[in-house]
Amino acid sequence: MQYLLTSAGIKNQRIHDALVDLLGKPIAECTALCIPTAMYGHPWVGPGTGAWQFISGQEPDCPMCELGWKSLGVLELTALPSIDQERWVPLVRATDVLLVSGGDALYLYHWMGASGLADLLPSLDEMVWVGLSAGSMVMTPRIGEDFVGWTPPNGSDCTLGIVDFSIFPHLDHPDLPENTMADAERWAASLGGPAYAIDDQTAIKVTTDGTVEVVSEGYWKRFAPYHGEH
């Protein structure tokens, strides 16, 4: 599996080109499924217009579903435990890309496990995962206490750990005064592992062999693991 971990979707040409490179063919030839699940767990989004805007490609600040896919469907993780895997696993296996919305990363992580999607991911060799904010953070080992909203049953801030670094998205976003570089530095120091702070013009591309490349028309910073006293 390959990953394009974005802060705010396919915001610029460099990120767009990185997506096409991972897909290995034009977007117009690719099938996609979008996953809006993370939105339901976030107090600023929840059910309603936000989910519809994402699914229908009516969210210009975070381009994902409106890129001109050959086909686009919806994979709602909260529904999957109530239906047979034969109803949805073949659909996922036949899909080129998963488009995963922002929202609450721990809520998304919980439903990835409960639905069985997390267990399926290692077998999806040709799949591309495109994450937006929480949809990117869920792939990391930890999100850090700063980003804990919905609290999982175990109270942990740990997520899938498919990549070995954490992500601080929306760096210096004008609507998020708590997302400064100083805030990101304090957040990174609490994690004990490598991390990136990225703005909305930045994405992290991870190929099948584990190569990590920052793709950006904005600004970002990598934090080495911090082993000092907190």
Buried (B, 14 or more C-beta within 10 A) or exposed (E): BBBBBBBBBBBBEBBBEBBBBBBEEEBEEBBBBBBBBBBBBBEEBBEEEBBEBBBEBEBEEBBBBBBEBEEBEBBBBBBBEEEEEEEBBEEBEEBBBBBBBBBBBBBBBBBBBEBBBBEBBEEBEEBBBBBBBBBBBBBBBBBBEBBBBBBBEEEEBEBBEBBEBBBBBBBBBEEEEEBBBEBBBEBBBBBBBBBBBBBBBBBBBBEEEEEBEBBBEBEBBBBEEBEEEE
